[in-house]
Amino acid sequence: MSNVKYIQLESQGEIAILRINRPEALNAMNIDVISELSQTIDKVGADESIKVIIITGAGEKSFCAGADISYMVDIDPITAEKYASSAQSVLNKIERIEKPVLGAINGYALGGGCELAMVCDIRIASSNAKLGQPEVTIGIPPGWGGTQRLMRLVGPAKAKELVFTGKMIPAEEAFQLGLVNNVISLTPDDNLPPEVAADDKEKQKERSNQIAKLLNNKLMNECIAMGKQIAKNSYNAVKVSKMLVNRGMDADLETGLRLEIYGWSLCFAHEDRKKMMSDFLNKSKK
């Protein structure tokens, strides 16, 4: 494995922030990135002090631009199968991890990047984000879960449209489709840098970079705030709730409801349940 650290891990109290750190390739995921992401997920999954995970991309341009085309261009079907299997394995791991996972989608989330976003429990995008499954434009279908998860989120017809055309959609359209939960935008209250002359290209570029950093900071602050809101609740109840939603998605209603009763009942055996209920009752008496 490369000595370069492709996954930056930062802890903010009970929240772990994972950044895909390959900005020179728009945070595309090669074999090393996939391997390191898998190891990092295992690490934060085993850390009992971490209650919420945030996944994002380094820099301001890209969450993750997907698979590494420079690697894929010359590989054979057997190698391609191994590549997709390793990618699906880590994405499945993220989807199934007990801790809630927030995707902070900053910039491009294309192909495997969109597939990575879709395994996050909650997706929050910056207003300059673009999402899509453009694989057909380079001769392949989505291979990291896109044909399956996209239709579950936006419906089969819209999923087919996005996959067949390979088009990118802006964050606001992704929000309207239900592909992202929220879109973060800048307002005049965010201390935007002053306007500069249109013909001053250098200052225009500098201002654009400043705006991109402000937007990314606001996105991360929103995700961290939501992470803190989740973390203050019963970790056990959140964990069980995630399992119930994930398991119930592909079950019939009767099975899902029965599973919910089991999950609900089991929480009565957990120590934090009685304490939190008692605290609530004591507050209401005051």
C-alpha positions as a printed NumPy array, in Angstrom:
array([[  0.   ,   0.   ,   0.   ],
       [  1.091,   3.532,  -0.735],
       [  2.581,   5.537,   2.116],
       [  0.318,   8.452,   1.17 ],
       [ -2.576,   8.903,   3.586],
       [ -5.655,   8.844,   1.42 ],
       [ -8.146,   9.005,   4.288],
       [ -7.798,  11.824,   6.799],
       [ -9.432,  11.035,  10.135],
       [-10.409,  13.817,  12.527],
       [-12.33 ,  13.483,  15.774],
       [-14.562,  16.2  ,  17.197],
       [-15.822,  14.767,  20.446],
       [-18.249,  11.988,  19.601],
       [-18.065,  12.72 ,  15.866],
       [-15.495,  11.232,  13.477],
       [-14.828,  13.086,  10.207],
       [-13.388,  11.023,   7.34 ],
       [-11.994,  12.947,   4.365],
       [-11.033,  11.279,   1.116],
       [ -7.698,  12.966,   0.51 ],
       [ -6.831,  12.793,  -3.169],
       [ -7.759,  16.278,  -4.387],
       [ -5.406,  16.15 ,  -7.386],
       [ -7.723,  13.432,  -8.79 ],
       [-10.943,  15.031,  -7.494],
       [-10.841,  12.428,  -4.706],
       [-11.367,   9.511,  -7.089],
       [-11.056,   6.137,  -5.374],
       [ -8.262,   3.868,  -6.527],
       [ -7.407,   0.541,  -4.893],
       [ -5.364,   2.207,  -2.131],
       [ -8.191,   4.615,  -1.267],
       [-10.7  ,   1.757,  -1.082],
       [ -8.404,  -0.279,   1.165],
       [ -7.647,   2.635,   3.487],
       [-11.318,   3.663,   3.651],
       [-12.234,   0.111,   4.68 ],
       [ -9.581,   0.08 ,   7.414],
       [-10.673,   3.497,   8.689],
       [-14.328,   2.458,   8.844],
       [-13.288,  -0.582,  10.883],
       [-11.313,   1.696,  13.208],
       [-14.117,   4.187,  13.899],
       [-16.644,   1.36 ,  14.088],
       [-14.695,  -0.225,  16.928],
       [-14.181,   3.07 ,  18.779],
       [-16.919,   3.212,  21.414],
       [-16.371,   6.95 ,  21.95 ],
       [-17.534,   7.687,  18.379],
       [-21.299,   7.937,  17.893],
       [-21.578,   9.628,  14.483],
       [-19.457,   9.493,  11.308],
       [-19.196,  12.22 ,   8.654],
       [-17.703,  11.382,   5.246],
       [-16.548,  14.162,   2.911],
       [-13.862,  15.013,   0.365],
       [-10.678,  17.034,   0.877],
       [-10.721,  20.487,  -0.681],
       [-13.72 ,  22.349,  -2.071],
       [-14.114,  20.875,  -5.563],
       [-15.129,  17.283,  -5.042],
       [-16.716,  14.885,  -2.589],
       [-15.568,  11.945,  -4.698],
       [-15.309,  11.719,  -8.487],
       [-15.803,   7.953,  -8.388],
       [-13.633,   5.149,  -9.695],
       [-10.136,   5.775, -11.049],
       [-10.471,   5.791, -14.849],
       [ -6.691,   5.865, -15.35 ],
       [ -6.588,   2.51 , -13.551],
       [ -9.665,   1.018, -15.266],
       [ -8.707,   1.818, -18.861],
       [ -6.45 ,  -1.218, -19.317],
       [ -7.794,  -3.82 , -16.883],
       [ -9.431,  -7.111, -17.912],
       [-12.84 ,  -8.451, -16.789],
       [-11.391, -10.533, -13.936],
       [ -9.521,  -7.544, -12.498],
       [-12.604,  -5.362, -13.011],
       [-14.699,  -7.836, -11.035],
       [-12.221,  -7.737,  -8.147],
       [-12.13 ,  -3.912,  -8.239],
       [-15.927,  -3.612,  -8.135],
       [-16.21 ,  -6.299,  -5.456],
       [-13.717,  -4.508,  -3.185],
       [-15.556,  -1.208,  -3.704],
       [-18.979,  -2.736,  -3.071],
       [-17.599,  -4.444,   0.032],
       [-16.515,  -1.184,   1.681],
       [-19.704,   0.647,   0.621],
       [-21.81 ,  -2.167,   2.077],
       [-19.733,  -1.899,   5.257],
       [-20.521,   1.83 ,   5.502],
       [-24.22 ,   1.218,   4.898],
       [-24.387,  -1.525,   7.552],
       [-22.201,   0.025,  10.248],
       [-24.196,   0.556,  13.438],
       [-23.236,   4.22 ,  13.742],
       [-25.172,   6.809,  11.716],
       [-23.189,   8.127,   8.731],
       [-23.63 ,  11.628,   7.275],
       [-22.379,  12.455,   3.793],
       [-21.124,  16.056,   3.441],
       [-21.262,  16.345,  -0.347],
       [-18.915,  19.153,  -1.332],
       [-18.696,  19.47 ,  -5.115],
       [-18.689,  16.5  ,  -7.489],
       [-20.255,  13.191,  -6.407],
       [-20.095,  11.21 ,  -9.628],
       [-20.151,   7.499, -10.412],
       [-18.611,   5.76 ,  -7.424],
       [-18.799,   9.078,  -5.562],
       [-22.574,   9.165,  -5.974],
       [-22.659,   5.51 ,  -4.937],
       [-20.603,   6.377,  -1.839],
       [-23.025,   9.198,  -1.021],
       [-26.001,   6.863,  -1.351],
       [-24.749,   4.494,   1.364],
       [-24.629,   7.384,   3.843],
       [-27.706,   7.528,   6.07 ],
       [-28.169,  11.273,   5.587],
       [-26.809,  13.327,   2.682],
       [-26.254,  17.079,   2.93 ],
       [-24.918,  18.849,  -0.163],
       [-23.344,  22.231,  -0.783],
       [-25.165,  24.347,  -3.376],
       [-22.322,  23.83 ,  -5.877],
       [-22.524,  20.026,  -5.66 ],
       [-23.234,  17.946,  -8.758],
       [-24.358,  14.332,  -8.587],
       [-24.726,  11.648, -11.227],
       [-23.949,   8.208, -12.589],
       [-22.044,   8.99 , -15.822],
       [-20.561,   5.495, -16.303],
       [-22.347,   4.835, -19.618],
       [-20.397,   7.735, -21.137],
       [-17.204,   5.66 , -20.744],
       [-18.636,   2.296, -21.773],
       [-19.742,   0.668, -18.498],
       [-22.84 ,   0.643, -16.267],
       [-22.669,   1.669, -12.612],
       [-20.865,  -1.113, -10.764],
       [-20.631,  -0.037,  -7.126],
       [-24.352,  -0.256,  -6.319],
       [-25.718,   2.581,  -8.435],
       [-28.299,   0.583, -10.384],
       [-29.749,  -0.793,  -7.159],
       [-29.603,   2.018,  -4.597],
       [-30.507,   4.866,  -6.957],
       [-33.826,   3.269,  -7.916],
       [-34.655,   2.733,  -4.245],
       [-34.104,   6.425,  -3.558],
       [-35.631,   8.12 ,  -6.609],
       [-37.728,   5.383,  -8.233],
       [-36.948,   3.135, -11.222],
       [-37.959,   5.557, -13.999],
       [-35.871,   8.477, -12.733],
       [-32.974,   6.16 , -11.945],
       [-33.056,   4.857, -15.516],
       [-33.088,   8.414, -16.856],
       [-30.043,   9.387, -14.811],
       [-28.153,   6.179, -15.603],
       [-29.046,   5.975, -19.306],
       [-28.197,   9.637, -20.009],
       [-25.199,   9.787, -17.683],
       [-26.067,  13.393, -16.907],
       [-24.984,  15.331, -13.842],
       [-27.67 ,  17.07 , -11.828],
       [-27.212,  20.09 ,  -9.532],
       [-27.717,  19.842,  -5.788],
       [-31.124,  21.519,  -5.855],
       [-32.493,  18.985,  -8.352],
       [-31.013,  16.156,  -6.276],
       [-32.884,  17.594,  -3.286],
       [-36.159,  17.712,  -5.22 ],
       [-35.688,  14.053,  -6.175],
       [-34.945,  12.999,  -2.611],
       [-31.365,  12.058,  -3.441],
       [-30.065,  14.518,  -0.817],
       [-31.719,  15.606,   2.429],
       [-30.706,  19.256,   2.361],
       [-28.743,  21.826,   0.344],
       [-26.505,  24.386,   2.025],
       [-26.171,  27.801,   0.365],
       [-24.432,  31.038,   1.231],
       [-26.376,  34.209,   2.029],
       [-25.316,  37.85 ,   2.443],
       [-25.149,  37.156,   6.193],
       [-22.178,  34.829,   5.596],
       [-19.699,  37.708,   5.151],
       [-19.116,  37.177,   1.459],
       [-15.967,  38.774,   0.   ],
       [-16.599,  42.066,  -1.815],
       [-17.358,  42.103,  -5.524],
       [-14.405,  42.679,  -7.881],
       [-14.147,  43.997, -11.414],
       [-15.284,  41.487, -14.041],
       [-12.137,  42.003, -16.111],
       [ -9.781,  41.279, -13.187],
       [ -9.461,  37.525, -13.718],
       [ -6.94 ,  36.995, -10.939],
       [ -9.093,  38.649,  -8.295],
       [-12.191,  36.912,  -9.662],
       [-10.465,  33.563,  -9.187],
       [ -9.34 ,  34.514,  -5.687],
       [-12.883,  35.564,  -4.753],
       [-14.305,  32.292,  -6.135],
       [-11.849,  30.317,  -4.022],
       [-12.807,  32.3  ,  -0.92 ],
       [-16.511,  31.691,  -1.579],
       [-15.884,  27.962,  -2.089],
       [-14.097,  27.751,   1.266],
       [-16.89 ,  29.643,   3.034],
       [-19.466,  27.305,   1.495],
       [-17.504,  24.196,   2.466],
       [-17.075,  25.465,   6.036],
       [-20.8  ,  26.142,   6.287],
       [-21.562,  22.652,   4.95 ],
       [-19.273,  21.021,   7.514],
       [-20.685,  23.159,  10.345],
       [-24.212,  22.07 ,   9.384],
       [-23.186,  18.408,   9.298],
       [-21.365,  18.65 ,  12.63 ],
       [-24.402,  20.373,  14.195],
       [-26.642,  17.54 ,  12.978],
       [-24.1  ,  15.005,  14.192],
       [-24.178,  16.569,  17.671],
       [-27.978,  16.532,  17.655],
       [-27.92 ,  12.802,  16.873],
       [-25.117,  12.032,  19.346],
       [-26.999,  13.509,  22.316],
       [-29.767,  10.923,  21.86 ],
       [-29.649,   7.301,  22.994],
       [-26.878,   5.669,  20.962],
       [-28.59 ,   2.305,  21.399],
       [-31.953,   3.618,  20.156],
       [-30.345,   5.312,  17.14 ],
       [-28.406,   2.129,  16.339],
       [-31.569,  -0.01 ,  16.501],
       [-33.536,   2.552,  14.471],
       [-30.924,   2.433,  11.689],
       [-31.085,  -1.349,  11.615],
       [-34.893,  -1.315,  11.473],
       [-35.032,   1.131,   8.563],
       [-32.306,  -0.703,   6.623],
       [-33.827,  -4.147,   7.184],
       [-37.377,  -2.978,   6.608],
       [-36.644,  -1.327,   3.27 ],
       [-36.758,  -4.606,   1.374],
       [-39.199,  -6.454,   3.633],
       [-42.97 ,  -6.553,   3.354],
       [-44.847,  -4.291,   5.775],
       [-45.945,  -7.067,   8.132],
       [-42.378,  -8.374,   8.484],
       [-41.028,  -4.854,   8.99 ],
       [-43.602,  -4.083,  11.689],
       [-42.858,  -7.315,  13.559],
       [-39.128,  -6.553,  13.37 ],
       [-39.854,  -3.082,  14.749],
       [-41.618,  -4.569,  17.783],
       [-38.61 ,  -6.778,  18.505],
       [-36.186,  -3.856,  18.203],
       [-38.422,  -1.624,  20.334],
       [-38.813,  -4.249,  23.044],
       [-35.109,  -5.063,  23.224],
       [-34.311,  -1.418,  23.979],
       [-36.173,  -1.847,  27.291],
       [-33.288,  -4.029,  28.442],
       [-30.758,  -1.238,  27.893],
       [-29.586,   0.826,  30.852],
       [-29.86 ,   4.238,  29.173],
       [-33.554,   3.723,  28.354],
       [-34.802,   3.825,  31.974],
       [-32.46 ,   6.674,  32.894],
       [-33.576,   8.824,  29.946],
       [-37.252,   8.115,  30.598],
       [-36.837,   8.932,  34.297],
       [-34.957,  12.143,  33.462],
       [-37.777,  13.14 ,  31.103],
       [-40.439,  12.533,  33.773],
       [-38.463,  14.46 ,  36.388],
       [-38.095,  17.437,  34.026],
       [-41.813,  17.464,  33.271],
       [-42.591,  17.659,  37.004],
       [-40.519,  20.793,  37.487]])
